[in-house]
Amino acid sequence: MRQGKTAEDDAQFPETHIAHALFVYASPMLLAWGTLGNVLCAIVLARMSRRALSTCVYVVAANIADLALLHMRIGNDWLGDVTGVNARLSATLSSHSVCKLYPFVSGFLAHLTTWLVACIAAELAIVTARPQRLLAVCKTAHARIVIMLVVVVLICVNAHCFWTWRLMRLETRLEKGMVCTNVRQGGSDQFRLITWPVVNIIVAHACPYVVVFACVVMVTTVRVRRRANVERLEDVWKTTTLDAAAAVECHTALLVVCVLYLVLLLPGFVDDVFHFLAEPGGMNLVKHTPSLVAKQRLAATVSSLLFHGFGCVKFTVFLVVSRSFRKRLRAIVLCRRCARVCSHNTSQAVQLNEHDPAWANSAPRKLYATTSV
Protein backbone atom coordinates (compact mmCIF):
# COMPACT_ATOMS: atom_id res chain seq x y z
CA MET A 1 0.00 0.00 0.00
CA ARG A 2 1.19 3.50 -0.78
CA GLN A 3 1.13 5.94 2.11
CA GLY A 4 0.08 9.57 2.01
CA LYS A 5 3.58 10.96 2.49
CA THR A 6 4.93 8.96 -0.44
CA ALA A 7 2.10 10.13 -2.69
CA GLU A 8 2.80 13.75 -1.76
CA ASP A 9 6.49 13.25 -2.53
CA ASP A 10 5.68 11.74 -5.92
CA ALA A 11 3.52 14.74 -6.84
CA GLN A 12 6.61 16.95 -6.75
CA PHE A 13 8.10 15.28 -9.83
CA PRO A 14 7.01 16.02 -13.42
CA GLU A 15 6.99 12.30 -14.30
CA THR A 16 3.97 11.80 -12.03
CA HIS A 17 1.96 14.52 -13.81
CA ILE A 18 3.02 13.25 -17.25
CA ALA A 19 1.97 9.71 -16.37
CA HIS A 20 -1.41 10.91 -15.12
CA ALA A 21 -2.01 13.07 -18.20
CA LEU A 22 -1.08 10.22 -20.55
CA PHE A 23 -3.45 7.87 -18.78
CA VAL A 24 -6.36 10.31 -18.62
CA TYR A 25 -6.22 11.38 -22.29
CA ALA A 26 -5.01 8.20 -23.99
CA SER A 27 -7.31 5.77 -22.19
CA PRO A 28 -10.64 6.95 -23.71
CA MET A 29 -9.15 6.77 -27.21
CA LEU A 30 -7.96 3.22 -26.58
CA LEU A 31 -11.34 2.28 -25.14
CA ALA A 32 -13.27 3.68 -28.10
CA TRP A 33 -11.00 2.34 -30.84
CA GLY A 34 -10.34 -0.95 -29.06
CA THR A 35 -14.01 -1.70 -28.44
CA LEU A 36 -15.12 -0.87 -31.97
CA GLY A 37 -12.09 -2.44 -33.63
CA ASN A 38 -12.04 -5.71 -31.70
CA VAL A 39 -15.77 -6.29 -32.16
CA LEU A 40 -15.71 -5.58 -35.92
CA CYS A 41 -12.45 -7.48 -36.43
CA ALA A 42 -13.82 -10.56 -34.66
CA ILE A 43 -17.03 -10.50 -36.71
CA VAL A 44 -15.30 -10.01 -40.07
CA LEU A 45 -12.56 -12.59 -39.50
CA ALA A 46 -15.07 -15.13 -38.22
CA ARG A 47 -17.05 -14.74 -41.45
CA MET A 48 -13.90 -14.92 -43.55
CA SER A 49 -12.98 -18.15 -41.78
CA ARG A 50 -16.32 -19.73 -42.63
CA ARG A 51 -16.65 -18.55 -46.22
CA ALA A 52 -13.18 -18.15 -47.66
CA LEU A 53 -10.48 -19.42 -45.32
CA SER A 54 -10.62 -20.79 -41.81
CA THR A 55 -7.76 -18.49 -40.93
CA CYS A 56 -7.44 -16.11 -38.03
CA VAL A 57 -9.02 -18.41 -35.43
CA TYR A 58 -6.32 -17.26 -33.05
CA VAL A 59 -6.94 -13.62 -33.97
CA VAL A 60 -10.66 -13.89 -33.19
CA ALA A 61 -9.84 -15.42 -29.80
CA ALA A 62 -7.27 -12.67 -29.20
CA ASN A 63 -9.85 -9.99 -30.09
CA ILE A 64 -12.21 -11.33 -27.43
CA ALA A 65 -9.46 -11.54 -24.79
CA ASP A 66 -8.13 -8.06 -25.66
CA LEU A 67 -11.61 -6.54 -25.43
CA ALA A 68 -12.29 -8.07 -22.01
CA LEU A 69 -8.86 -7.10 -20.68
CA LEU A 70 -9.15 -3.55 -22.03
CA HIS A 71 -12.34 -2.90 -20.09
CA MET A 72 -11.23 -4.75 -16.95
CA ARG A 73 -8.03 -2.72 -16.63
CA ILE A 74 -8.07 0.52 -18.61
CA GLY A 75 -11.85 1.00 -18.49
CA ASN A 76 -12.22 0.53 -14.74
CA ASP A 77 -9.16 2.56 -13.82
CA TRP A 78 -10.02 5.44 -16.17
CA LEU A 79 -13.62 5.67 -14.95
CA GLY A 80 -12.37 5.52 -11.38
CA ASP A 81 -9.93 8.36 -12.03
CA VAL A 82 -12.52 10.53 -13.78
CA THR A 83 -15.62 9.84 -11.67
CA GLY A 84 -14.05 8.76 -8.40
CA VAL A 85 -16.01 5.48 -8.46
CA ASN A 86 -13.82 2.47 -9.23
CA ALA A 87 -15.99 -0.54 -10.06
CA ARG A 88 -13.04 -2.91 -9.83
CA LEU A 89 -12.13 -1.72 -6.34
CA SER A 90 -15.74 -1.90 -5.17
CA ALA A 91 -16.16 -5.40 -6.58
CA THR A 92 -12.94 -6.80 -5.13
CA LEU A 93 -13.81 -5.43 -1.70
CA SER A 94 -17.30 -6.93 -1.81
CA SER A 95 -16.29 -10.54 -1.07
CA HIS A 96 -13.36 -12.91 -0.72
CA SER A 97 -14.40 -14.72 -3.92
CA VAL A 98 -14.29 -11.62 -6.13
CA CYS A 99 -11.02 -10.56 -4.51
CA LYS A 100 -9.47 -13.86 -5.63
CA LEU A 101 -11.26 -14.05 -8.99
CA TYR A 102 -10.34 -10.62 -10.39
CA PRO A 103 -6.52 -10.99 -10.30
CA PHE A 104 -6.90 -14.52 -11.65
CA VAL A 105 -8.98 -13.46 -14.67
CA SER A 106 -6.86 -10.37 -15.31
CA GLY A 107 -3.58 -12.30 -15.25
CA PHE A 108 -5.03 -15.15 -17.29
CA LEU A 109 -6.26 -12.84 -20.07
CA ALA A 110 -2.95 -10.94 -20.16
CA HIS A 111 -1.04 -14.20 -20.61
CA LEU A 112 -3.57 -15.54 -23.13
CA THR A 113 -3.26 -12.58 -25.51
CA THR A 114 0.52 -12.95 -25.73
CA TRP A 115 0.43 -16.71 -26.25
CA LEU A 116 -2.20 -16.42 -28.99
CA VAL A 117 0.22 -14.17 -30.88
CA ALA A 118 2.91 -16.82 -30.35
CA CYS A 119 0.53 -19.41 -31.87
CA ILE A 120 -0.08 -17.12 -34.86
CA ALA A 121 3.65 -16.65 -35.39
CA ALA A 122 4.35 -20.39 -35.10
CA GLU A 123 1.67 -21.20 -37.65
CA LEU A 124 2.97 -18.59 -40.07
CA ALA A 125 6.46 -20.07 -39.78
CA ILE A 126 5.25 -23.63 -40.38
CA VAL A 127 3.25 -22.88 -43.52
CA THR A 128 5.92 -20.55 -44.92
CA ALA A 129 8.85 -22.90 -44.39
CA ARG A 130 6.94 -26.05 -45.38
CA PRO A 131 3.93 -25.28 -47.58
CA GLN A 132 3.19 -29.00 -47.98
CA ARG A 133 2.31 -29.14 -44.26
CA LEU A 134 -0.54 -26.65 -44.70
CA LEU A 135 -3.26 -29.26 -45.17
CA ALA A 136 -1.91 -31.66 -42.55
CA VAL A 137 -1.28 -29.26 -39.68
CA CYS A 138 -3.20 -26.01 -40.09
CA LYS A 139 -6.82 -26.97 -39.60
CA THR A 140 -9.59 -25.46 -37.53
CA ALA A 141 -9.81 -28.52 -35.29
CA HIS A 142 -6.09 -28.35 -34.58
CA ALA A 143 -6.33 -24.64 -33.73
CA ARG A 144 -9.13 -25.27 -31.26
CA ILE A 145 -7.11 -28.01 -29.60
CA VAL A 146 -4.09 -25.70 -29.32
CA ILE A 147 -6.21 -22.90 -27.84
CA MET A 148 -7.77 -25.28 -25.31
CA LEU A 149 -4.32 -26.56 -24.34
CA VAL A 150 -3.02 -23.00 -23.87
CA VAL A 151 -6.08 -22.11 -21.79
CA VAL A 152 -5.62 -25.12 -19.49
CA VAL A 153 -1.91 -24.40 -18.97
CA LEU A 154 -2.52 -20.71 -18.24
CA ILE A 155 -5.32 -21.54 -15.80
CA CYS A 156 -2.85 -23.70 -13.89
CA VAL A 157 -0.21 -20.95 -13.99
CA ASN A 158 -2.59 -18.34 -12.54
CA ALA A 159 -4.38 -20.64 -10.09
CA HIS A 160 -2.19 -19.36 -7.25
CA CYS A 161 -4.48 -16.31 -7.00
CA PHE A 162 -7.07 -18.43 -5.20
CA TRP A 163 -4.80 -18.93 -2.18
CA THR A 164 -2.45 -15.92 -2.31
CA TRP A 165 -5.12 -13.19 -2.54
CA ARG A 166 -7.76 -12.40 0.08
CA LEU A 167 -9.53 -9.58 1.86
CA MET A 168 -7.90 -8.33 5.03
CA ARG A 169 -8.37 -5.40 7.37
CA LEU A 170 -5.75 -2.67 7.17
CA GLU A 171 -5.26 -0.53 10.25
CA THR A 172 -2.47 2.03 10.14
CA ARG A 173 -2.00 5.55 11.40
CA LEU A 174 -3.01 6.94 7.99
CA GLU A 175 -5.54 4.44 6.64
CA LYS A 176 -8.14 2.02 7.94
CA GLY A 177 -10.41 -0.36 6.06
CA MET A 178 -10.57 -3.55 4.02
CA VAL A 179 -8.07 -4.19 1.24
CA CYS A 180 -7.74 -6.96 -1.36
CA THR A 181 -4.09 -7.94 -1.30
CA ASN A 182 -1.61 -10.78 -1.58
CA VAL A 183 0.67 -9.26 1.07
CA ARG A 184 1.18 -10.90 4.46
CA GLN A 185 -0.43 -14.18 3.52
CA GLY A 186 1.45 -16.47 5.87
CA GLY A 187 4.74 -17.50 4.26
CA SER A 188 3.89 -16.13 0.81
CA ASP A 189 6.49 -13.32 0.77
CA GLN A 190 9.03 -15.53 -0.98
CA PHE A 191 6.45 -16.52 -3.59
CA ARG A 192 5.13 -12.97 -4.04
CA LEU A 193 8.50 -11.23 -4.28
CA ILE A 194 10.69 -13.85 -5.99
CA THR A 195 8.91 -16.91 -7.37
CA TRP A 196 5.87 -15.35 -9.02
CA PRO A 197 7.69 -12.39 -10.65
CA VAL A 198 10.13 -14.85 -12.25
CA VAL A 199 7.29 -17.11 -13.43
CA ASN A 200 5.35 -14.11 -14.76
CA ILE A 201 8.37 -12.77 -16.67
CA ILE A 202 8.96 -16.18 -18.25
CA VAL A 203 5.31 -16.92 -19.09
CA ALA A 204 4.10 -13.44 -20.03
CA HIS A 205 7.21 -12.11 -21.77
CA ALA A 206 10.30 -14.24 -22.31
CA CYS A 207 8.87 -17.43 -23.82
CA PRO A 208 6.27 -15.90 -26.18
CA TYR A 209 8.67 -13.11 -27.16
CA VAL A 210 11.39 -15.60 -28.13
CA VAL A 211 8.87 -17.69 -30.10
CA VAL A 212 7.49 -14.69 -32.00
CA PHE A 213 10.96 -13.26 -32.68
CA ALA A 214 12.29 -16.57 -34.02
CA CYS A 215 9.22 -17.12 -36.21
CA VAL A 216 9.28 -13.58 -37.61
CA VAL A 217 12.96 -13.96 -38.53
CA MET A 218 12.22 -17.32 -40.18
CA VAL A 219 9.23 -16.06 -42.16
CA THR A 220 11.06 -12.91 -43.28
CA THR A 221 14.11 -14.91 -44.35
CA VAL A 222 12.03 -17.36 -46.36
CA ARG A 223 10.05 -14.59 -48.06
CA VAL A 224 13.26 -12.78 -49.04
CA ARG A 225 15.63 -15.62 -49.92
CA ARG A 226 13.41 -18.56 -50.81
CA ARG A 227 10.84 -17.19 -53.17
CA ALA A 228 10.07 -20.70 -54.44
CA ASN A 229 8.53 -21.58 -51.07
CA VAL A 230 6.27 -18.55 -51.21
CA GLU A 231 5.15 -19.37 -54.75
CA ARG A 232 4.50 -22.96 -53.75
CA LEU A 233 2.44 -21.76 -50.79
CA GLU A 234 0.38 -19.56 -53.09
CA ASP A 235 -0.23 -22.57 -55.36
CA VAL A 236 -1.48 -24.58 -52.38
CA TRP A 237 -3.85 -21.75 -51.47
CA LYS A 238 -5.22 -21.62 -55.02
CA THR A 239 -6.05 -25.33 -55.03
CA THR A 240 -7.44 -25.63 -51.50
CA THR A 241 -9.26 -22.37 -50.78
CA LEU A 242 -12.02 -20.28 -52.22
CA ASP A 243 -10.08 -17.02 -52.14
CA ALA A 244 -6.31 -17.21 -52.57
CA ALA A 245 -6.00 -13.42 -52.69
CA ALA A 246 -7.50 -13.14 -49.21
CA ALA A 247 -5.00 -15.73 -47.97
CA VAL A 248 -2.04 -13.73 -49.28
CA GLU A 249 -3.36 -10.54 -47.68
CA CYS A 250 -4.01 -12.24 -44.35
CA HIS A 251 -0.53 -13.76 -44.37
CA THR A 252 0.99 -10.28 -44.73
CA ALA A 253 -1.34 -8.75 -42.13
CA LEU A 254 -0.52 -11.41 -39.54
CA LEU A 255 3.20 -10.95 -40.15
CA VAL A 256 2.79 -7.22 -39.50
CA VAL A 257 0.87 -8.00 -36.29
CA CYS A 258 3.75 -10.18 -35.08
CA VAL A 259 6.29 -7.45 -35.82
CA LEU A 260 4.19 -4.90 -33.92
CA TYR A 261 4.04 -7.32 -31.01
CA LEU A 262 7.84 -7.33 -30.83
CA VAL A 263 7.97 -3.52 -30.90
CA LEU A 264 5.06 -2.55 -28.64
CA LEU A 265 5.49 -5.16 -25.91
CA LEU A 266 9.24 -4.78 -25.47
CA PRO A 267 8.90 -1.79 -23.06
CA GLY A 268 6.60 -3.85 -20.82
CA PHE A 269 9.12 -6.70 -20.84
CA VAL A 270 11.92 -4.35 -19.76
CA ASP A 271 9.73 -2.63 -17.16
CA ASP A 272 8.75 -5.91 -15.48
CA VAL A 273 12.37 -7.08 -15.35
CA PHE A 274 13.52 -3.76 -13.84
CA HIS A 275 10.65 -3.78 -11.34
CA PHE A 276 11.64 -7.29 -10.23
CA LEU A 277 15.28 -6.30 -9.79
CA ALA A 278 14.39 -3.12 -7.88
CA GLU A 279 11.57 -4.53 -5.72
CA PRO A 280 12.19 -3.82 -2.00
CA GLY A 281 12.24 -7.07 -0.07
CA GLY A 282 13.01 -8.98 -3.25
CA MET A 283 16.19 -8.57 -5.29
CA ASN A 284 16.48 -4.92 -4.14
CA LEU A 285 19.41 -4.22 -6.48
CA VAL A 286 18.44 -0.57 -7.01
CA LYS A 287 18.23 2.07 -4.30
CA HIS A 288 14.70 3.48 -4.08
CA THR A 289 14.25 7.24 -4.10
CA PRO A 290 11.12 9.37 -4.66
CA SER A 291 12.52 10.37 -8.06
CA LEU A 292 12.99 6.73 -9.08
CA VAL A 293 9.47 5.84 -7.96
CA ALA A 294 8.04 8.64 -10.12
CA LYS A 295 10.05 7.45 -13.12
CA GLN A 296 8.86 3.87 -12.54
CA ARG A 297 5.27 5.07 -12.49
CA LEU A 298 5.74 6.84 -15.84
CA ALA A 299 7.41 3.76 -17.34
CA ALA A 300 4.62 1.50 -16.06
CA THR A 301 1.97 3.82 -17.53
CA VAL A 302 3.64 3.96 -20.95
CA SER A 303 4.20 0.19 -21.10
CA SER A 304 0.59 -0.46 -20.05
CA LEU A 305 -0.78 1.87 -22.74
CA LEU A 306 1.45 0.23 -25.37
CA PHE A 307 0.30 -3.23 -24.28
CA HIS A 308 -3.37 -2.31 -24.60
CA GLY A 309 -2.61 -0.36 -27.77
CA PHE A 310 -1.34 -3.57 -29.31
CA GLY A 311 -4.66 -5.15 -28.38
CA CYS A 312 -6.38 -2.46 -30.46
CA VAL A 313 -4.00 -2.42 -33.44
CA LYS A 314 -4.99 -5.72 -35.10
CA PHE A 315 -8.12 -4.16 -36.58
CA THR A 316 -6.08 -1.29 -38.01
CA VAL A 317 -3.54 -3.66 -39.58
CA PHE A 318 -6.19 -5.76 -41.33
CA LEU A 319 -8.02 -2.62 -42.41
CA VAL A 320 -4.89 -1.25 -44.11
CA VAL A 321 -3.41 -4.46 -45.53
CA SER A 322 -6.35 -6.67 -46.53
CA ARG A 323 -8.66 -5.64 -49.36
CA SER A 324 -10.92 -8.64 -48.68
CA PHE A 325 -11.24 -7.53 -45.06
CA ARG A 326 -12.31 -4.05 -46.15
CA LYS A 327 -14.93 -5.49 -48.53
CA ARG A 328 -16.51 -7.61 -45.83
CA LEU A 329 -16.32 -4.79 -43.30
CA ARG A 330 -18.07 -2.43 -45.73
CA ALA A 331 -20.76 -5.06 -46.29
CA ILE A 332 -21.35 -5.34 -42.54
CA VAL A 333 -21.40 -1.58 -41.96
CA LEU A 334 -23.83 -1.07 -44.86
CA CYS A 335 -25.97 -4.00 -43.69
CA ARG A 336 -25.38 -6.00 -46.83
CA ARG A 337 -25.05 -9.74 -47.08
CA CYS A 338 -21.50 -10.99 -47.56
CA ALA A 339 -22.71 -13.62 -50.00
CA ARG A 340 -22.22 -11.26 -52.95
CA VAL A 341 -18.61 -10.58 -52.04
CA CYS A 342 -17.81 -14.23 -51.44
CA SER A 343 -19.61 -15.46 -54.54
CA HIS A 344 -17.77 -12.87 -56.64
CA ASN A 345 -14.40 -13.98 -55.26
CA THR A 346 -15.33 -17.63 -55.76
CA SER A 347 -16.37 -17.11 -59.38
CA GLN A 348 -13.11 -15.30 -60.09
CA ALA A 349 -11.12 -18.18 -58.58
CA VAL A 350 -13.04 -20.73 -60.63
CA GLN A 351 -12.54 -18.78 -63.86
CA LEU A 352 -8.81 -18.51 -63.24
CA ASN A 353 -8.51 -22.20 -62.51
CA GLU A 354 -10.49 -23.17 -65.60
CA HIS A 355 -7.87 -21.43 -67.76
CA ASP A 356 -5.08 -23.35 -66.03
CA PRO A 357 -4.06 -26.38 -68.20
CA ALA A 358 -3.30 -28.40 -65.10
CA TRP A 359 -6.75 -27.72 -63.69
CA ALA A 360 -8.62 -29.61 -66.40
CA ASN A 361 -6.69 -32.82 -65.72
CA SER A 362 -6.67 -32.57 -61.95
CA ALA A 363 -9.01 -34.46 -59.67
CA PRO A 364 -11.91 -32.59 -58.07
CA ARG A 365 -10.40 -30.44 -55.38
CA LYS A 366 -11.23 -30.86 -51.72
CA LEU A 367 -11.88 -27.78 -49.63
CA TYR A 368 -9.97 -27.75 -46.38
CA ALA A 369 -10.70 -25.50 -43.43
CA THR A 370 -7.26 -24.17 -42.63
CA THR A 371 -6.35 -21.93 -39.75
CA SER A 372 -3.34 -20.39 -41.38
CA VAL A 373 -2.67 -18.38 -44.44
C-alpha positions in Angstrom: 0.0 0.0 0.0 1.2 3.5 -0.8 1.1 5.9 2.1 0.1 9.6 2.0 3.6 11.0 2.5 4.9 9.0 -0.4 2.1 10.1 -2.7 2.8 13.7 -1.8 6.5 13.3 -2.5 5.7 11.7 -5.9 3.5 14.7 -6.8 6.6 17.0 -6.8 8.1 15.3 -9.8 7.0 16.0 -13.4 7.0 12.3 -14.3 4.0 11.8 -12.0 2.0 14.5 -13.8 3.0 13.3 -17.2 2.0 9.7 -16.4 -1.4 10.9 -15.1 -2.0 13.1 -18.2 -1.1 10.2 -20.6 -3.4 7.9 -18.8 -6.4 10.3 -18.6 -6.2 11.4 -22.3 -5.0 8.2 -24.0 -7.3 5.8 -22.2 -10.6 6.9 -23.7 -9.2 6.8 -27.2 -8.0 3.2 -26.6 -11.3 2.3 -25.1 -13.3 3.7 -28.1 -11.0 2.3 -30.8 -10.3 -1.0 -29.1 -14.0 -1.7 -28.4 -15.1 -0.9 -32.0 -12.1 -2.4 -33.6 -12.0 -5.7 -31.7 -15.8 -6.3 -32.2 -15.7 -5.6 -35.9 -12.5 -7.5 -36.4 -13.8 -10.6 -34.7 -17.0 -10.5 -36.7 -15.3 -10.0 -40.1 -12.6 -12.6 -39.5 -15.1 -15.1 -38.2 -17.0 -14.7 -41.4 -13.9 -14.9 -43.6 -13.0 -18.1 -41.8 -16.3 -19.7 -42.6 -16.7 -18.6 -46.2 -13.2 -18.1 -47.7 -10.5 -19.4 -45.3 -10.6 -20.8 -41.8 -7.8 -18.5 -40.9 -7.4 -16.1 -38.0 -9.0 -18.4 -35.4 -6.3 -17.3 -33.1 -6.9 -13.6 -34.0 -10.7 -13.9 -33.2 -9.8 -15.4 -29.8 -7.3 -12.7 -29.2 -9.9 -10.0 -30.1 -12.2 -11.3 -27.4 -9.5 -11.5 -24.8 -8.1 -8.1 -25.7 -11.6 -6.5 -25.4 -12.3 -8.1 -22.0 -8.9 -7.1 -20.7 -9.2 -3.6 -22.0 -12.3 -2.9 -20.1 -11.2 -4.7 -17.0 -8.0 -2.7 -16.6 -8.1 0.5 -18.6 -11.8 1.0 -18.5 -12.2 0.5 -14.7 -9.2 2.6 -13.8 -10.0 5.4 -16.2 -13.6 5.7 -14.9 -12.4 5.5 -11.4 -9.9 8.4 -12.0 -12.5 10.5 -13.8 -15.6 9.8 -11.7 -14.0 8.8 -8.4 -16.0 5.5 -8.5 -13.8 2.5 -9.2 -16.0 -0.5 -10.1 -13.0 -2.9 -9.8 -12.1 -1.7 -6.3 -15.7 -1.9 -5.2 -16.2 -5.4 -6.6 -12.9 -6.8 -5.1 -13.8 -5.4 -1.7 -17.3 -6.9 -1.8 -16.3 -10.5 -1.1 -13.4 -12.9 -0.7 -14.4 -14.7 -3.9 -14.3 -11.6 -6.1 -11.0 -10.6 -4.5 -9.5 -13.9 -5.6 -11.3 -14.0 -9.0 -10.3 -10.6 -10.4 -6.5 -11.0 -10.3 -6.9 -14.5 -11.6 -9.0 -13.5 -14.7 -6.9 -10.4 -15.3 -3.6 -12.3 -15.2 -5.0 -15.2 -17.3 -6.3 -12.8 -20.1 -3.0 -10.9 -20.2 -1.0 -14.2 -20.6 -3.6 -15.5 -23.1 -3.3 -12.6 -25.5 0.5 -13.0 -25.7 0.4 -16.7 -26.3 -2.2 -16.4 -29.0 0.2 -14.2 -30.9 2.9 -16.8 -30.4 0.5 -19.4 -31.9 -0.1 -17.1 -34.9 3.7 -16.7 -35.4 4.4 -20.4 -35.1 1.7 -21.2 -37.6 3.0 -18.6 -40.1 6.5 -20.1 -39.8 5.2 -23.6 -40.4 3.3 -22.9 -43.5 5.9 -20.6 -44.9 8.9 -22.9 -44.4 6.9 -26.1 -45.4 3.9 -25.3 -47.6 3.2 -29.0 -48.0 2.3 -29.1 -44.3 -0.5 -26.6 -44.7 -3.3 -29.3 -45.2 -1.9 -31.7 -42.6 -1.3 -29.3 -39.7 -3.2 -26.0 -40.1 -6.8 -27.0 -39.6 -9.6 -25.5 -37.5 -9.8 -28.5 -35.3 -6.1 -28.3 -34.6 -6.3 -24.6 -33.7 -9.1 -25.3 -31.3 -7.1 -28.0 -29.6 -4.1 -25.7 -29.3 -6.2 -22.9 -27.8 -7.8 -25.3 -25.3 -4.3 -26.6 -24.3 -3.0 -23.0 -23.9 -6.1 -22.1 -21.8 -5.6 -25.1 -19.5 -1.9 -24.4 -19.0 -2.5 -20.7 -18.2 -5.3 -21.5 -15.8 -2.9 -23.7 -13.9 -0.2 -21.0 -14.0 -2.6 -18.3 -12.5 -4.4 -20.6 -10.1 -2.2 -19.4 -7.3 -4.5 -16.3 -7.0 -7.1 -18.4 -5.2 -4.8 -18.9 -2.2 -2.4 -15.9 -2.3 -5.1 -13.2 -2.5 -7.8 -12.4 0.1 -9.5 -9.6 1.9 -7.9 -8.3 5.0 -8.4 -5.4 7.4 -5.8 -2.7 7.2 -5.3 -0.5 10.3 -2.5 2.0 10.1 -2.0 5.6 11.4 -3.0 6.9 8.0 -5.5 4.4 6.6 -8.1 2.0 7.9 -10.4 -0.4 6.1 -10.6 -3.6 4.0 -8.1 -4.2 1.2 -7.7 -7.0 -1.4 -4.1 -7.9 -1.3 -1.6 -10.8 -1.6 0.7 -9.3 1.1 1.2 -10.9 4.5 -0.4 -14.2 3.5 1.4 -16.5 5.9 4.7 -17.5 4.3 3.9 -16.1 0.8 6.5 -13.3 0.8 9.0 -15.5 -1.0 6.4 -16.5 -3.6 5.1 -13.0 -4.0 8.5 -11.2 -4.3 10.7 -13.8 -6.0 8.9 -16.9 -7.4 5.9 -15.3 -9.0 7.7 -12.4 -10.7 10.1 -14.8 -12.2 7.3 -17.1 -13.4 5.4 -14.1 -14.8 8.4 -12.8 -16.7 9.0 -16.2 -18.2 5.3 -16.9 -19.1 4.1 -13.4 -20.0 7.2 -12.1 -21.8 10.3 -14.2 -22.3 8.9 -17.4 -23.8 6.3 -15.9 -26.2 8.7 -13.1 -27.2 11.4 -15.6 -28.1 8.9 -17.7 -30.1 7.5 -14.7 -32.0 11.0 -13.3 -32.7 12.3 -16.6 -34.0 9.2 -17.1 -36.2 9.3 -13.6 -37.6 13.0 -14.0 -38.5 12.2 -17.3 -40.2 9.2 -16.1 -42.2 11.1 -12.9 -43.3 14.1 -14.9 -44.4 12.0 -17.4 -46.4 10.1 -14.6 -48.1 13.3 -12.8 -49.0 15.6 -15.6 -49.9 13.4 -18.6 -50.8 10.8 -17.2 -53.2 10.1 -20.7 -54.4 8.5 -21.6 -51.1 6.3 -18.5 -51.2 5.2 -19.4 -54.8 4.5 -23.0 -53.7 2.4 -21.8 -50.8 0.4 -19.6 -53.1 -0.2 -22.6 -55.4 -1.5 -24.6 -52.4 -3.8 -21.8 -51.5 -5.2 -21.6 -55.0 -6.1 -25.3 -55.0 -7.4 -25.6 -51.5 -9.3 -22.4 -50.8 -12.0 -20.3 -52.2 -10.1 -17.0 -52.1 -6.3 -17.2 -52.6 -6.0 -13.4 -52.7 -7.5 -13.1 -49.2 -5.0 -15.7 -48.0 -2.0 -13.7 -49.3 -3.4 -10.5 -47.7 -4.0 -12.2 -44.3 -0.5 -13.8 -44.4 1.0 -10.3 -44.7 -1.3 -8.8 -42.1 -0.5 -11.4 -39.5 3.2 -11.0 -40.1 2.8 -7.2 -39.5 0.9 -8.0 -36.3 3.7 -10.2 -35.1 6.3 -7.5 -35.8 4.2 -4.9 -33.9 4.0 -7.3 -31.0 7.8 -7.3 -30.8 8.0 -3.5 -30.9 5.1 -2.6 -28.6 5.5 -5.2 -25.9 9.2 -4.8 -25.5 8.9 -1.8 -23.1 6.6 -3.9 -20.8 9.1 -6.7 -20.8 11.9 -4.4 -19.8 9.7 -2.6 -17.2 8.8 -5.9 -15.5 12.4 -7.1 -15.4 13.5 -3.8 -13.8 10.7 -3.8 -11.3 11.6 -7.3 -10.2 15.3 -6.3 -9.8 14.4 -3.1 -7.9 11.6 -4.5 -5.7 12.2 -3.8 -2.0 12.2 -7.1 -0.1 13.0 -9.0 -3.2 16.2 -8.6 -5.3 16.5 -4.9 -4.1 19.4 -4.2 -6.5 18.4 -0.6 -7.0 18.2 2.1 -4.3 14.7 3.5 -4.1 14.3 7.2 -4.1 11.1 9.4 -4.7 12.5 10.4 -8.1 13.0 6.7 -9.1 9.5 5.8 -8.0 8.0 8.6 -10.1 10.1 7.4 -13.1 8.9 3.9 -12.5 5.3 5.1 -12.5 5.7 6.8 -15.8 7.4 3.8 -17.3 4.6 1.5 -16.1 2.0 3.8 -17.5 3.6 4.0 -21.0 4.2 0.2 -21.1 0.6 -0.5 -20.1 -0.8 1.9 -22.7 1.5 0.2 -25.4 0.3 -3.2 -24.3 -3.4 -2.3 -24.6 -2.6 -0.4 -27.8 -1.3 -3.6 -29.3 -4.7 -5.1 -28.4 -6.4 -2.5 -30.5 -4.0 -2.4 -33.4 -5.0 -5.7 -35.1 -8.1 -4.2 -36.6 -6.1 -1.3 -38.0 -3.5 -3.7 -39.6 -6.2 -5.8 -41.3 -8.0 -2.6 -42.4 -4.9 -1.3 -44.1 -3.4 -4.5 -45.5 -6.3 -6.7 -46.5 -8.7 -5.6 -49.4 -10.9 -8.6 -48.7 -11.2 -7.5 -45.1 -12.3 -4.0 -46.2 -14.9 -5.5 -48.5 -16.5 -7.6 -45.8 -16.3 -4.8 -43.3 -18.1 -2.4 -45.7 -20.8 -5.1 -46.3 -21.3 -5.3 -42.5 -21.4 -1.6 -42.0 -23.8 -1.1 -44.9 -26.0 -4.0 -43.7 -25.4 -6.0 -46.8 -25.0 -9.7 -47.1 -21.5 -11.0 -47.6 -22.7 -13.6 -50.0 -22.2 -11.3 -53.0 -18.6 -10.6 -52.0 -17.8 -14.2 -51.4 -19.6 -15.5 -54.5 -17.8 -12.9 -56.6 -14.4 -14.0 -55.3 -15.3 -17.6 -55.8 -16.4 -17.1 -59.4 -13.1 -15.3 -60.1 -11.1 -18.2 -58.6 -13.0 -20.7 -60.6 -12.5 -18.8 -63.9 -8.8 -18.5 -63.2 -8.5 -22.2 -62.5 -10.5 -23.2 -65.6 -7.9 -21.4 -67.8 -5.1 -23.3 -66.0 -4.1 -26.4 -68.2 -3.3 -28.4 -65.1 -6.7 -27.7 -63.7 -8.6 -29.6 -66.4 -6.7 -32.8 -65.7 -6.7 -32.6 -62.0 -9.0 -34.5 -59.7 -11.9 -32.6 -58.1 -10.4 -30.4 -55.4 -11.2 -30.9 -51.7 -11.9 -27.8 -49.6 -10.0 -27.8 -46.4 -10.7 -25.5 -43.4 -7.3 -24.2 -42.6 -6.3 -21.9 -39.8 -3.3 -20.4 -41.4 -2.7 -18.4 -44.4 
